[in-house]
Amino acid sequence: MDWTPIILSFQLAGLTSVLLLVIGIPIAYLLAYSSFKGKILLEALLGMPLVLPPTVLGFYFLLFFSTEGGFGKWMHDVFGLNLIFSFEGLLIASVIYSLPFMVQPLQAGFSSVDTKLIEAAESLGKGRWEILWRVLLPLIKPSLLSGWVLSFAHTIGEFGVVLMMGGSIPGRTKVASIAVYEEVEKLNYEAAHEYSFILFALCFVLLLILYGTNRSTLNPFHK
C-alpha cells in the first residue's frame, strides 16, 4: 500500500485544525458575546458547509480560486500561487469547509460560561484579551477538544471538495479518501479496504478520546 495519501491526509487535517483554532476562537467569541446587525446572517453563512453538498462548495471554490477569478487571480499575481489542483488550495478550501465544526462547539462553550465570572474579572481590571486566555479558554477545554477533533476528523473524511479542488495528483492532492475511490474504481478492493480501515480506525479512536475526555471533565467523580 502506498502510504503517501495517508500522510497527505494527516498533513491536511493537522494544518486545517490548527488554522481553525486560530480563526475559530475569535469568531466564536464574537458570536457568543456580541450582538450586531447581520449576526444571524453571519451564523447562517458559517453554517452553510453543514448542509450544502460538497460538490456545490467545490464548484464555487473552483470559480473563486481560479486564476480567472478574483481571489485566485490575486494570489497568482501577488504570490505566484495557483490554488487550483494544489495543496495550498486544498488547505484553504478545507479551512472554509470545516469551519462550522470548530466554531459551533466553541460558541456553545463560550455561551455556557457564567457571565458573572467575566464581570468579576473585569472588576479586577482584566482586559478582554487576558480574560479570554486566562479565564474563558481554560473553562471551555472540552469545547476546544471537540472543535479540534471534529474539524480534524471532518477534514480526514473530505471527498467532494478535495476531488473538485485538487483532483488526484500523487504526492500533492491525492488524499486517502481519493485513493479509496480510485482503488474501488479499479476493483482493487484489498487496497481500498486498507485505506478505509486506517481512516475508520483513526476516526473511531479520535471520537473515543473525545467522548471519554469530555465525560471525565463533565463528571470528575465518574468511575
Salt bridges, closest charged atoms under 4 A:
ASP77 OD2 - LYS73 NZ 2.95
ASP77 OD1 - HIS76 ND1 3.66
GLU130 OE2 - LYS126 NZ 3.53
GLU130 OE2 - ARG134 NH1 3.18
GLU182 OE1 - LYS174 NZ 3.16
GLU183 OE2 - LYS186 NZ 3.63
